[in-house]
Each structure stands twice: as C-alpha cells, then as structure tokens.
C-alpha cells in the first residue's frame, strides 16, 4: 500500500510540474451503456492528444475499446475501435434469442466509432464531459450503425 501511494504521489507531482493533467479516469453513462457505465483511463501525450482504454457495456453485454482523443480547448473529437464479445452459444434457439435481446444484435461484433463532445476540466482535476456520435458494428452475418451519447464525470491527475 505504501508503494502504491508513493507511485501515485510521484505521478501527481510529475503531472503538476508539466502544467496539465497527464492521467485521467472517467465514468460515463448514456446510450448504449444504460445499465452499467463505462470506466475509462486516459493518458495524455500533451494538452491536445490523448489515448484511452475503456471497459463498459453495450446494454448488458461487456464491451472493450481503445480510443484516440484530440482536444481543442474544451472540444473533444474521439475515434475508437472496440469489441463486443459473444456469449457461449449452445444450439438452443431460446438462448440465442435471449442473447440477441441482451446485446441488441451487437454480440460478437467489432466496432469503430467517432464521437464529438464538450469536456470541462477544472484546475482541481474534476472532469465533466458530454459526447455524442455513432458506431459502426461489423459482425459475421450483419453490420449496423448505432448512436452513442455519453454523460460522464472523472478526475485527472
């Protein structure tokens, strides 16, 4: 525990010395993550360029994605690539229907998405963000687009 505290303190001091927050955690909810929110970690290369990794849900099915975020003052543009895993499929027709309902057809698909939004970052590290866009889901037998809308809070250090 002492080592973890020391590492976090060193990272915080390094970020404060550079004049911007290099690391951030955000928690976002919206569409499609209505039931369980998405948790994201972002690493900033400089004030304008960030990379992020997130874990969330596509309704109730987990989703994983990597993002590039370009900041222009308080305006953010993000491009992402992600994956929605599939359930263990038995040859049971009822289970397949249940899986489709839970994932809204996104089960077992890869997706790319583009979002734009507003992000307010306070000097103390508090982050508020509102973003919207769309994702294109690519599956073996289907592909479709789906809108994204996220409202989130976070902390940068």
DSSP file (Angstrom, degrees, kcal/mol; ACC not computed):
  #  RESIDUE AA STRUCTURE BP1 BP2  ACC     N-H-->O    O-->H-N    N-H-->O    O-->H-N    TCO  KAPPA ALPHA  PHI   PSI    X-CA   Y-CA   Z-CA
    1    1 A X     >        0   0    0      0, 0.0     4,-2.2     0, 0.0     5,-0.2   0.000 360.0 360.0 360.0 -37.8    0.0    0.0    0.0
    2    2 A X  H  >  +     0   0    0      2,-0.2     4,-2.2     1,-0.2     5,-0.1   0.886 360.0  50.2 -65.7 -38.2    2.9    2.4    0.8
    3    3 A X  H  > S+     0   0    0      2,-0.2     4,-2.5     1,-0.2    -1,-0.2   0.917 110.0  49.7 -66.2 -42.5    4.4    1.7   -2.6
    4    4 A X  H  > S+     0   0    0      1,-0.2     4,-2.4     2,-0.2    -2,-0.2   0.904 111.7  48.8 -62.7 -41.4    1.2    2.4   -4.4
    5    5 A X  H  X S+     0   0    0     -4,-2.2     4,-2.3     2,-0.2    -1,-0.2   0.903 111.6  49.6 -63.9 -41.6    0.7    5.6   -2.5
    6    6 A X  H  X S+     0   0    0     -4,-2.2     4,-2.4     2,-0.2    -2,-0.2   0.906 110.9  49.2 -65.2 -41.9    4.3    6.7   -3.3
    7    7 A X  H  X S+     0   0    0     -4,-2.5     4,-2.5     2,-0.2    -2,-0.2   0.926 112.4  47.8 -63.9 -44.9    3.8    5.9   -7.1
    8    8 A X  H  X S+     0   0    0     -4,-2.4     4,-2.3     1,-0.2    -2,-0.2   0.887 111.7  50.5 -63.1 -38.8    0.6    7.9   -7.2
    9    9 A X  H  X S+     0   0    0     -4,-2.3     4,-2.4     2,-0.2    -2,-0.2   0.917 111.1  48.1 -64.9 -43.4    2.2   10.8   -5.4
   10   10 A X  H  X S+     0   0    0     -4,-2.4     4,-2.5     2,-0.2    -2,-0.2   0.923 112.5  48.8 -62.9 -44.8    5.2   10.8   -7.8
   11   11 A X  H  X S+     0   0    0     -4,-2.5     4,-2.3     1,-0.2    -1,-0.2   0.891 111.4  50.4 -62.4 -39.2    2.8   10.7  -10.8
   12   12 A X  H  X S+     0   0    0     -4,-2.3     4,-2.3     2,-0.2    -2,-0.2   0.913 111.2  47.7 -65.4 -42.8    0.7   13.5   -9.4
   13   13 A X  H  X S+     0   0    0     -4,-2.4     4,-1.9     2,-0.2    -2,-0.2   0.896 111.6  50.7 -65.0 -40.2    3.8   15.7   -8.8
   14   14 A X  H  X S+     0   0    0     -4,-2.5     4,-1.1     2,-0.2    -2,-0.2   0.917 111.6  47.6 -63.1 -42.8    5.1   15.0  -12.3
   15   15 A X  H  X>S+     0   0    0     -4,-2.3     5,-0.9   142,-0.3     4,-0.6   0.893 110.9  51.3 -66.0 -39.5    1.7   16.0  -13.8
   16   16 A X  H ><5S+     0   0    0     -4,-2.3     3,-0.6     1,-0.2    -1,-0.2   0.854 106.9  54.4 -66.1 -34.1    1.6   19.2  -11.8
   17   17 A X  H 3<5S+     0   0    0     -4,-1.9    -1,-0.2     1,-0.2    -2,-0.2   0.775 104.4  54.9 -70.6 -26.0    5.0   20.2  -12.9
   18   18 A X  H 3<5S-     0   0    0     -4,-1.1    -1,-0.2    -3,-0.4    -2,-0.2   0.602 109.2-120.5 -85.3 -11.3    4.1   19.8  -16.6
   19   19 A X  T <<5S+     0   0    0     -4,-0.6     2,-0.3    -3,-0.6    -3,-0.1   0.462  83.8  65.8  87.7   0.6    1.1   22.2  -16.3
   20   20 A X  S   <S-     0   0    0     -5,-0.9     2,-0.6   137,-0.1    -2,-0.3  -0.978  89.6 -97.1-148.0 162.2   -1.6   19.7  -17.4
   21   21 A X        -     0   0    0     -2,-0.3    25,-0.1     1,-0.2    -9,-0.1  -0.698  30.8-173.7 -83.3 118.6   -3.1   16.5  -16.1
   22   22 A X        +     0   0    0     -2,-0.6    22,-3.3   -11,-0.2     2,-0.3   0.815  68.1  43.2 -83.6 -31.8   -1.4   13.5  -17.8
   23   23 A X  E     +A   43   0A   0     20,-0.2   134,-3.0   -12,-0.1     2,-0.3  -0.867  64.3 174.0-117.1 148.0   -3.7   10.8  -16.4
   24   24 A X  E     -AB  42 156A   0     18,-1.7    18,-2.7    -2,-0.3     2,-0.4  -0.989  18.9-157.8-152.5 145.2   -7.5   10.7  -16.1
   25   25 A X  E     -AB  41 155A   0    130,-2.3   130,-2.5    -2,-0.3     2,-0.3  -0.986  19.2-175.5-117.5 133.6  -10.2    8.3  -15.1
   26   26 A X  E     -AB  40 154A   0     14,-2.2    14,-2.6    -2,-0.4     2,-0.5  -0.960  17.4-156.4-129.4 150.6  -13.8    8.9  -16.3
   27   27 A X  E     -AB  39 153A   0    126,-3.3   126,-2.0    -2,-0.3     2,-0.4  -0.984  23.1-179.4-124.7 115.9  -17.1    7.2  -15.6
   28   28 A X  E     -AB  38 152A   0     10,-2.5    10,-3.3    -2,-0.5     2,-0.3  -0.905  10.5-177.5-122.7 145.2  -19.7    7.7  -18.3
   29   29 A X  E     + B   0 151A   0    122,-2.5   122,-2.9    -2,-0.4     2,-0.3  -0.902  33.5  90.0-131.7 164.7  -23.2    6.6  -18.8
   30   30 A X  E     + B   0 150A   0      3,-0.8     2,-0.6    -2,-0.3   120,-0.2  -0.995  68.4  16.3 149.9-145.1  -25.7    7.0  -21.6
   31   31 A X  E    S+ B   0 149A   0    118,-2.2   118,-2.5    -2,-0.3    27,-0.1  -0.930 127.8   5.9-108.5 124.7  -26.5    5.1  -24.7
   32   32 A X  S    S+     0   0    0     -2,-0.6     2,-2.4   116,-0.2    27,-1.1  -0.990 125.7  62.7 -94.0  -6.1  -25.7    2.3  -25.1
   33   33 A X        +     0   0    0      1,-0.2    -3,-0.8   116,-0.2    -2,-0.2  -0.263  62.6 134.6 -78.9  57.4  -24.2    1.9  -21.6
   34   34 A X  S    S+     0   0    0     -2,-2.4    -1,-0.2    -5,-0.2     3,-0.1   0.859  71.5  37.9 -73.9 -36.5  -27.6    2.5  -19.8
   35   35 A X  S    S+     0   0    0     24,-0.5     2,-0.4    -3,-0.4    -1,-0.1   0.950 129.1  18.9 -84.8 -50.8  -27.4   -0.4  -17.3
   36   36 A X  S    S-     0   0    0     23,-0.7    21,-0.5     1,-0.0    -1,-0.3  -0.980  84.7-125.6-120.8 132.9  -23.7   -0.3  -16.4
   37   37 A X        -     0   0    0     -2,-0.4     2,-0.5    -3,-0.1    -8,-0.2  -0.163  23.4-107.4 -73.8 169.5  -21.5    2.7  -17.0
   38   38 A X  E     -A   28   0A   0    -10,-3.3   -10,-2.5    18,-0.2     2,-0.5  -0.847  24.0-153.7-100.3 130.7  -18.2    2.8  -18.9
   39   39 A X  E     -AC  27  55A   0     16,-2.9    16,-2.5    -2,-0.5     2,-0.4  -0.909  19.5-176.6-104.1 127.3  -15.0    3.2  -17.0
   40   40 A X  E     -AC  26  54A   0    -14,-2.6   -14,-2.2    -2,-0.5     2,-0.4  -0.952  19.7-157.2-129.5 145.4  -12.1    4.7  -19.0
   41   41 A X  E     -AC  25  53A   0     12,-2.7    12,-2.4    -2,-0.4     2,-0.4  -0.972  16.7-166.8-115.3 135.2   -8.5    5.5  -18.4
   42   42 A X  E     -AC  24  52A   0    -18,-2.7   -18,-1.7    -2,-0.4     2,-0.5  -0.967  10.3-162.0-125.1 140.7   -6.8    8.2  -20.5
   43   43 A X  E     -AC  23  51A   0      8,-3.2     8,-2.6    -2,-0.4     2,-0.5  -0.988  14.8-146.4-119.3 126.6   -3.2    9.1  -20.9
   44   44 A X  E     - C   0  50A   0    -22,-3.3     6,-0.3    -2,-0.5     3,-0.1  -0.821  14.7-171.4 -97.8 123.7   -2.3   12.5  -22.3
   45   45 A X  S    S-     0   0    0      4,-2.4     2,-0.2    -2,-0.5    -1,-0.2   0.857  80.1 -25.7 -74.7 -38.0    0.8   12.8  -24.5
   46   46 A X  S    S-     0   0    0      3,-1.2    -1,-0.2   -25,-0.1     3,-0.1  -0.826  90.0 -68.0-154.8-167.9    0.3   16.6  -24.4
   47   47 A X  S    S+     0   0    0     -2,-0.2   -26,-0.1     1,-0.2    26,-0.1   0.761 130.4  35.0 -65.5 -23.1   -2.6   19.0  -23.9
   48   48 A X  S    S+     0   0    0      1,-0.1    23,-3.0    22,-0.1     2,-0.5   0.668 108.2  62.8-106.4 -19.0   -4.2   18.1  -27.2
   49   49 A X  E     + D   0  70A   0     21,-0.2    -4,-2.4    -3,-0.1    -3,-1.2  -0.938  54.9 166.0-122.0 126.7   -3.5   14.4  -27.7
   50   50 A X  E     -CD  44  69A   0     19,-2.5    19,-2.8    -2,-0.5     2,-0.4  -0.963  21.6-153.0-135.6 150.4   -4.8   11.5  -25.5
   51   51 A X  E     -CD  43  68A   0     -8,-2.6    -8,-3.2    -2,-0.3     2,-0.3  -0.953  21.4-171.5-118.0 144.4   -5.1    7.8  -25.7
   52   52 A X  E     -CD  42  67A   0     15,-2.6    15,-2.8    -2,-0.4     2,-0.4  -0.970  19.0-162.0-138.6 153.1   -7.7    5.9  -23.8
   53   53 A X  E     -CD  41  66A   0    -12,-2.4   -12,-2.7    -2,-0.3     2,-0.3  -0.997  22.2-178.8-129.6 136.2   -8.8    2.4  -22.9
   54   54 A X  E     -CD  40  65A   0     11,-2.5    11,-2.0    -2,-0.4     2,-0.4  -0.962  22.4-159.5-140.6 155.4  -12.2    1.6  -21.6
   55   55 A X  E     +CD  39  64A   0    -16,-2.5   -16,-2.9    -2,-0.3     9,-0.2  -1.000  37.2 126.9-129.9 129.3  -14.4   -1.1  -20.4
   56   56 A X  E     - D   0  63A   0      7,-2.6     7,-2.1    -2,-0.4     2,-0.4  -0.675  48.7 -84.1-153.5-152.1  -18.2   -0.7  -20.4
   57   57 A X  E     - D   0  62A   0    -21,-0.5     2,-0.8     5,-0.3     5,-0.3  -0.976   8.1-144.3-134.2 148.9  -21.4   -2.3  -21.6
   58   58 A X  E >  S- D   0  61A   0      3,-4.0     3,-1.8    -2,-0.4     2,-1.1  -0.893  90.6 -52.8-104.8  94.6  -23.4   -2.5  -24.7
   59   59 A X  T 3  S-     0   0    0    -27,-1.1   -23,-0.7    -2,-0.8   -24,-0.5  -0.637 124.9 -22.9  59.2 -95.7  -26.7   -2.6  -22.8
   60   60 A X  T 3  S+     0   0    0     42,-1.3     2,-0.4    -2,-1.1    -1,-0.3   0.547 120.6  92.6-115.6  -9.8  -25.7   -5.5  -20.6
   61   61 A X  E <  S-D   58   0A   0     -3,-1.8    -3,-4.0    41,-0.5    25,-0.0  -0.685  82.4-112.0 -84.9 134.1  -23.1   -7.2  -22.7
   62   62 A X  E     -D   57   0A   0     -2,-0.4    23,-0.5    -5,-0.3     2,-0.3  -0.290  33.4-168.4 -65.1 150.2  -19.5   -6.1  -21.9
   63   63 A X  E     -DE  56  84A   0     -7,-2.1    -7,-2.6    21,-0.2     2,-0.4  -0.986   7.1-160.7-137.8 150.0  -17.6   -4.0  -24.5
   64   64 A X  E     +DE  55  83A   0     19,-2.1    19,-2.5    -2,-0.3     2,-0.3  -0.980  16.9 170.6-129.4 139.7  -13.9   -3.1  -24.7
   65   65 A X  E     -DE  54  82A   0    -11,-2.0   -11,-2.5    -2,-0.4     2,-0.4  -1.000  27.6-145.0-152.9 154.9  -12.4   -0.3  -26.7
   66   66 A X  E     -DE  53  81A   0     15,-2.7    15,-2.2    -2,-0.3     2,-0.3  -0.940  28.2-168.7-113.4 139.0   -9.3    1.8  -27.4
   67   67 A X  E     -DE  52  80A   0    -15,-2.8   -15,-2.6    -2,-0.4     2,-0.5  -0.939  23.2-151.4-132.9 150.2   -9.6    5.5  -28.3
   68   68 A X  E     -DE  51  79A   0     11,-2.6    11,-2.2    -2,-0.3     2,-0.5  -0.991  22.7-164.3-113.3 129.0   -7.6    8.4  -29.6
   69   69 A X  E     -DE  50  78A   0    -19,-2.8   -19,-2.5    -2,-0.5     2,-0.5  -0.961   7.8-163.6-119.7 128.1   -8.9   11.7  -28.3
   70   70 A X  E     -DE  49  77A   0      7,-3.2     7,-2.3    -2,-0.5     2,-0.4  -0.957  12.4-156.1-111.1 121.5   -8.0   15.1  -29.8
   71   71 A X  E     - E   0  76A   0    -23,-3.0     2,-0.4    -2,-0.5     5,-0.2  -0.812  16.3-178.8-100.6 135.8   -8.7   18.1  -27.6
   72   72 A X  E >  S- E   0  75A   0      3,-3.1     3,-2.2    -2,-0.4     2,-0.5  -0.842  70.7 -62.4-130.9  94.4   -9.2   21.6  -29.0
   73   73 A X  T 3  S-     0   0    0     -2,-0.4    -1,-0.0     1,-0.3     0, 0.0  -0.542 120.0 -18.1  60.0-115.5   -9.7   23.8  -25.9
   74   74 A X  T 3  S+     0   0    0     -2,-0.5    45,-3.0    -3,-0.1     2,-0.4   0.407 120.4  95.8 -97.5   1.7  -12.9   22.3  -24.4
   75   75 A X  E <   -EF  72 118A   0     -3,-2.2    -3,-3.1    43,-0.2     2,-0.4  -0.794  57.3-164.7 -96.4 131.8  -14.0   20.5  -27.6
   76   76 A X  E     -EF  71 117A   0     41,-2.7    41,-2.2    -2,-0.4     2,-0.4  -0.938  11.6-169.3-119.9 140.2  -13.1   16.8  -28.0
   77   77 A X  E     -EF  70 116A   0     -7,-2.3    -7,-3.2    -2,-0.4     2,-0.4  -0.992  15.7-173.9-120.6 133.2  -13.0   14.5  -31.0
   78   78 A X  E     -EF  69 115A   0     37,-2.8    37,-2.5    -2,-0.4     2,-0.4  -0.985  16.0-168.3-134.0 139.8  -12.5   10.8  -30.5
   79   79 A X  E     -EF  68 114A   0    -11,-2.2   -11,-2.6    -2,-0.4     2,-0.3  -0.986  20.0-178.0-121.3 136.9  -12.1    7.8  -32.7
   80   80 A X  E     -EF  67 113A   0     33,-2.5    33,-2.1    -2,-0.4     2,-0.4  -0.931  23.2-159.8-136.3 155.2  -12.3    4.3  -31.2
   81   81 A X  E     +EF  66 112A   0    -15,-2.2   -15,-2.7    -2,-0.3     2,-0.3  -0.996  31.2 157.4-130.0 137.0  -12.1    0.7  -32.1
   82   82 A X  E     -EF  65 111A   0     29,-3.0    29,-2.3    -2,-0.4     2,-0.3  -0.856  30.8-130.9-150.9-178.0  -13.7   -1.9  -29.9
   83   83 A X  E     -EF  64 110A   0    -19,-2.5   -19,-2.1    -2,-0.3     2,-0.6  -0.997   1.3-158.2-146.9 135.8  -15.1   -5.3  -29.5
   84   84 A X  E     -EF  63 109A   0     25,-3.0    24,-1.1    -2,-0.3    25,-0.8  -0.959  30.3-138.7-111.6 110.0  -18.3   -6.8  -28.0
   85   85 A X        -     0   0    0     -2,-0.6    23,-0.6   -23,-0.5     2,-0.3  -0.166  14.0-118.6 -68.3 163.0  -17.6  -10.4  -27.1
   86   86 A X        -     0   0    0     21,-0.3    -1,-0.1    22,-0.2     2,-0.0  -0.705  22.4-114.9-100.7 154.9  -20.1  -13.2  -27.7
   87   87 A X        -     0   0    0     -2,-0.3     2,-0.8     1,-0.1    -1,-0.1  -0.289  46.7 -82.5 -73.6 166.2  -21.8  -15.4  -25.2
   88   88 A X        -     0   0    0     -2,-0.0     2,-0.7     1,-0.0    -1,-0.1  -0.660  55.4-146.1 -69.2 111.9  -21.2  -19.1  -25.1
   89   89 A X        -     0   0    0     -2,-0.8     2,-0.2     2,-0.1    -1,-0.0  -0.744  19.0-174.2 -91.7 119.9  -23.6  -20.2  -27.7
   90   90 A X        -     0   0    0     -2,-0.7     6,-0.1     2,-0.2     0, 0.0  -0.481  44.1-103.7 -89.9 174.9  -25.4  -23.5  -27.3
   91   91 A X  S    S+     0   0    0     -2,-0.2     2,-0.6     4,-0.1     3,-0.1   0.011  82.4 125.1 -89.4  30.9  -27.5  -24.7  -30.1
   92   92 A X     >  -     0   0    0      1,-0.1     4,-1.8     2,-0.0    -2,-0.2  -0.818  53.9-153.0 -93.4 120.4  -30.6  -23.7  -28.1
   93   93 A X  H  > S+     0   0    0     -2,-0.6     4,-1.9     1,-0.2    -1,-0.1   0.850  94.5  54.7 -61.9 -36.9  -32.8  -21.4  -30.0
   94   94 A X  H  > S+     0   0    0      1,-0.2     4,-2.2     2,-0.2    -1,-0.2   0.896 106.9  50.5 -65.8 -40.6  -34.2  -19.8  -26.8
   95   95 A X  H  > S+     0   0    0      1,-0.2     4,-2.6     2,-0.2    -1,-0.2   0.884 108.6  53.0 -64.5 -38.4  -30.7  -18.9  -25.6
   96   96 A X  H  X S+     0   0    0     -4,-1.8     4,-2.2     2,-0.2    -1,-0.2   0.902 109.5  47.9 -63.9 -40.8  -29.9  -17.3  -29.0
   97   97 A X  H  X S+     0   0    0     -4,-1.9     4,-2.1     2,-0.2    -2,-0.2   0.916 112.3  49.4 -65.4 -42.5  -33.0  -15.1  -28.8
   98   98 A X  H  X S+     0   0    0     -4,-2.2     4,-2.2     1,-0.2    -2,-0.2   0.907 110.7  50.2 -61.8 -43.3  -32.1  -14.1  -25.2
   99   99 A X  H  X S+     0   0    0     -4,-2.6     4,-1.9     1,-0.2     6,-0.3   0.901 109.7  50.9 -62.2 -42.0  -28.5  -13.2  -26.2
  100  100 A X  H  X>S+     0   0    0     -4,-2.2     4,-1.2     1,-0.2     5,-1.1   0.902 110.3  49.5 -62.9 -41.5  -29.8  -11.1  -29.1
  101  101 A X  H  <5S+     0   0    0     -4,-2.1     3,-0.2     1,-0.2    -2,-0.2   0.911 111.4  48.5 -64.6 -42.1  -32.1   -9.2  -26.8
  102  102 A X  H  <5S+     0   0    0     -4,-2.2   -42,-1.3     1,-0.2   -41,-0.5   0.840 121.8  33.9 -67.6 -33.1  -29.4   -8.5  -24.2
  103  103 A X  H ><5S-     0   0    0     -4,-1.9     3,-1.8    -5,-0.2    -1,-0.2   0.469  98.2-129.6-103.1  -1.9  -26.9   -7.3  -26.8
  104  104 A X  T 3<5S-     0   0    0     -4,-1.2    -3,-0.2     1,-0.3    -4,-0.1   0.825  76.1 -53.8  54.4  33.5  -29.3   -5.6  -29.2
  105  105 A X  T 3 <S+     0   0    0     -5,-1.1    -1,-0.3    -6,-0.3    -5,-0.1   0.482 120.1 106.7  85.7   2.7  -27.6   -7.5  -32.0
  106  106 A X    X   +     0   0    0     -3,-1.8     3,-1.5    -6,-0.2   -22,-0.2   0.488  41.0 126.5 -93.3  -3.1  -24.1   -6.4  -31.1
  107  107 A X  T 3  S+     0   0    0      1,-0.3   -21,-0.3    -8,-0.1   -22,-0.2  -0.322  80.2   7.9 -60.5 130.3  -22.9   -9.7  -29.6
  108  108 A X  T 3  S+     0   0    0    -24,-1.1     2,-0.3   -23,-0.6    32,-0.3   0.724 101.9 129.0  74.4  23.3  -19.7  -10.9  -31.2
  109  109 A X  E <   -F   84   0A   0     -3,-1.5   -25,-3.0   -25,-0.8     2,-0.4  -0.772  52.0-140.6-112.0 155.8  -19.0   -7.8  -33.3
  110  110 A X  E     -FG  83 138A   0     28,-2.2    28,-3.5    -2,-0.3     2,-0.3  -0.845  28.6-167.7-102.4 147.5  -16.1   -5.4  -33.7
  111  111 A X  E     -FG  82 137A   0    -29,-2.3   -29,-3.0    -2,-0.4     2,-0.4  -0.972  21.7-158.0-140.2 155.8  -16.9   -1.7  -34.0
  112  112 A X  E     -FG  81 136A   0     24,-1.7    24,-3.2    -2,-0.3     2,-0.3  -0.962  22.7-175.0-121.9 145.9  -15.4    1.6  -34.9
  113  113 A X  E     -FG  80 135A   0    -33,-2.1   -33,-2.5    -2,-0.4     2,-0.4  -0.975  18.4-158.8-142.7 156.4  -16.9    4.8  -33.6
  114  114 A X  E     +FG  79 134A   0     20,-2.2    20,-1.9    -2,-0.3     2,-0.3  -0.999  19.1 175.2-133.3 131.2  -16.5    8.5  -33.9
  115  115 A X  E     -FG  78 133A   0    -37,-2.5   -37,-2.8    -2,-0.4     2,-0.3  -0.949  14.7-164.2-134.7 155.8  -17.7   11.0  -31.2
  116  116 A X  E     +FG  77 132A   0     16,-2.7    16,-2.7    -2,-0.3     2,-0.3  -0.972  26.8 140.3-133.5 149.4  -17.5   14.7  -30.6
  117  117 A X  E     -FG  76 131A   0    -41,-2.2   -41,-2.7    -2,-0.3     2,-0.4  -0.978  46.0 -88.6-170.6-177.3  -18.2   16.5  -27.4
  118  118 A X  E     -FG  75 130A   0     12,-2.7    12,-2.5    -2,-0.3     2,-0.4  -0.916  32.0-172.2-111.7 135.3  -17.6   19.1  -24.7
  119  119 A X  E     - G   0 129A   0    -45,-3.0     2,-0.6    -2,-0.4    10,-0.2  -0.989   7.9-163.2-132.7 124.9  -15.2   18.5  -21.8
  120  120 A X  E     - G   0 128A   0      8,-3.2     8,-2.5    -2,-0.4     2,-0.6  -0.937   8.4-172.3-105.3 121.9  -14.8   20.8  -18.8
  121  121 A X  E     - G   0 127A   0     -2,-0.6     6,-0.2     6,-0.2     2,-0.1  -0.952  11.0-151.3-116.8 112.7  -11.6   20.2  -16.9
  122  122 A X    >   -     0   0    0      4,-2.8     3,-1.5    -2,-0.6    34,-0.1  -0.388  26.5-112.9 -77.9 159.1  -11.3   22.1  -13.6
  123  123 A X  T 3  S+     0   0    0      1,-0.3    -1,-0.1     2,-0.1    -2,-0.0   0.814 115.9  59.9 -61.5 -31.2   -7.9   23.1  -12.2
  124  124 A X  T 3  S-     0   0    0      2,-0.1    -1,-0.3     1,-0.1    -2,-0.0   0.563 124.9 -98.9 -76.2  -7.3   -8.5   20.7   -9.2
  125  125 A X  S <  S+     0   0    0     -3,-1.5    31,-2.9     1,-0.3    -2,-0.1   0.237  75.4 140.4 111.7 -13.2   -8.8   17.7  -11.6
  126  126 A X  E     - H   0 155A   0     29,-0.2    -4,-2.8    -5,-0.1     2,-0.4  -0.414  33.1-161.6 -66.5 137.5  -12.6   17.3  -11.8
  127  127 A X  E     -GH 121 154A   0     27,-2.4    27,-2.0    -6,-0.2     2,-0.4  -0.978  13.4-176.7-123.8 133.6  -13.8   16.4  -15.3
  128  128 A X  E     +GH 120 153A   0     -8,-2.5    -8,-3.2    -2,-0.4     2,-0.4  -0.998  14.4 179.4-123.3 133.9  -17.3   16.8  -16.8
  129  129 A X  E     -GH 119 152A   0     23,-2.5    23,-2.8    -2,-0.4     2,-0.4  -0.991  20.5-174.5-139.6 147.3  -18.0   15.5  -20.3
  130  130 A X  E     +GH 118 151A   0    -12,-2.5   -12,-2.7    -2,-0.4     2,-0.3  -0.982  22.4 167.2-135.7 121.8  -20.8   15.3  -22.7
  131  131 A X  E     -GH 117 150A   0     19,-2.5    19,-3.1    -2,-0.4     2,-0.3  -0.969  12.7-178.6-140.1 151.6  -20.2   13.5  -26.0
  132  132 A X  E     +GH 116 149A   0    -16,-2.7   -16,-2.7    -2,-0.3     2,-0.3  -0.984  23.2 113.3-146.5 155.1  -22.3   12.1  -28.9
  133  133 A X  E     -GH 115 148A   0     15,-2.4    15,-3.0    -2,-0.3     2,-0.3  -0.928  49.9 -84.1 175.4-151.6  -21.6   10.2  -32.1
  134  134 A X  E     -GH 114 147A   0    -20,-1.9   -20,-2.2    13,-0.3     2,-0.4  -0.984  19.3-146.7-146.9 155.2  -22.1    6.9  -33.8
  135  135 A X  E     -GH 113 146A   0     11,-2.8    11,-2.3    -2,-0.3     2,-0.6  -0.944   9.5-145.2-122.0 146.2  -20.5    3.4  -34.0
  136  136 A X  E     -GH 112 145A   0    -24,-3.2   -24,-1.7    -2,-0.4     2,-0.4  -0.955  18.5-156.2-112.1 113.6  -20.4    1.1  -36.9
  137  137 A X  E     -GH 111 144A   0      7,-3.3     7,-1.8    -2,-0.6     2,-0.5  -0.769   5.2-164.0 -96.3 131.2  -20.7   -2.6  -35.8
  138  138 A X  E     +GH 110 143A   0    -28,-3.5   -28,-2.2    -2,-0.4     5,-0.2  -0.963  16.5 165.3-120.9 117.0  -19.3   -5.3  -38.0
  139  139 A X        -     0   0    0      3,-2.8   -30,-0.1    -2,-0.5   -31,-0.1  -0.671  49.4 -97.3-121.7 177.9  -20.3   -8.9  -37.5
  140  140 A X  S    S+     0   0    0    -32,-0.3     3,-0.1    -2,-0.2    -1,-0.1   0.912 120.4  13.9 -63.0 -44.4  -20.1  -12.2  -39.4
  141  141 A X  S    S+     0   0    0      1,-0.1     2,-0.3    -3,-0.0    -1,-0.2   0.363 130.2  31.9-116.3   4.8  -23.6  -12.0  -40.8
  142  142 A X        -     0   0    0      2,-0.0    -3,-2.8   -37,-0.0     2,-0.3  -0.993  49.2-169.8-155.7 157.0  -24.6   -8.4  -40.1
  143  143 A X  E     + H   0 138A   0     -2,-0.3     2,-0.3    -5,-0.2    -5,-0.2  -0.974  19.1 159.3-147.7 146.2  -23.4   -4.9  -39.8
  144  144 A X  E     - H   0 137A   0     -7,-1.8    -7,-3.3    -2,-0.3     2,-0.3  -0.980  33.5-116.6-158.8 162.5  -25.2   -1.8  -38.5
  145  145 A X  E     - H   0 136A   0     -2,-0.3     2,-0.3    -9,-0.2    -9,-0.2  -0.777  25.7-172.1-104.8 154.6  -24.7    1.7  -37.1
  146  146 A X  E     - H   0 135A   0    -11,-2.3   -11,-2.8    -2,-0.3     2,-0.1  -0.988  23.1-117.9-147.4 134.1  -25.8    2.7  -33.6
  147  147 A X  E     - H   0 134A   0     -2,-0.3     2,-0.4   -13,-0.2   -13,-0.3  -0.426  23.4-151.3 -74.0 148.5  -25.8    6.2  -32.0
  148  148 A X  E     + H   0 133A   0    -15,-3.0   -15,-2.4   -34,-0.2     2,-0.3  -0.956  17.8 171.8-117.4 139.0  -23.7    6.9  -29.0
  149  149 A X  E     -BH  31 132A   0   -118,-2.5  -118,-2.2    -2,-0.4     2,-0.4  -0.949   9.8-179.2-144.1 124.8  -24.5    9.5  -26.3
  150  150 A X  E     -BH  30 131A   0    -19,-3.1   -19,-2.5    -2,-0.3     2,-0.4  -0.977  18.1-172.4-132.4 141.1  -22.4    9.8  -23.1
  151  151 A X  E     +BH  29 130A   0   -122,-2.9  -122,-2.5    -2,-0.4     2,-0.3  -0.999  29.7 167.5-124.9 124.2  -22.6   11.9  -20.0
  152  152 A X  E     -BH  28 129A   0    -23,-2.8   -23,-2.5    -2,-0.4     2,-0.3  -0.928  29.6-158.4-143.3 162.6  -19.6   11.5  -17.7
  153  153 A X  E     +BH  27 128A   0   -126,-2.0  -126,-3.3    -2,-0.3     2,-0.3  -0.920  26.1 151.3-131.1 158.7  -17.6   12.7  -14.8
  154  154 A X  E     -BH  26 127A   0    -27,-2.0   -27,-2.4    -2,-0.3     2,-0.4  -0.948  35.4-111.5-167.6-172.6  -14.0   12.0  -13.9
  155  155 A X  E     -BH  25 126A   0   -130,-2.5  -130,-2.3    -2,-0.3     2,-0.4  -0.992  19.1-157.3-142.7 130.9  -10.8   13.0  -12.3
  156  156 A X  E      B   24   0A   0    -31,-2.9  -132,-0.3    -2,-0.4  -134,-0.0  -0.864 360.0 360.0-108.6 142.7   -7.5   14.0  -13.9
  157  157 A X              0   0    0   -134,-3.0  -142,-0.3    -2,-0.4  -141,-0.2   0.309 360.0 360.0-144.8 360.0   -4.1   13.9  -12.1
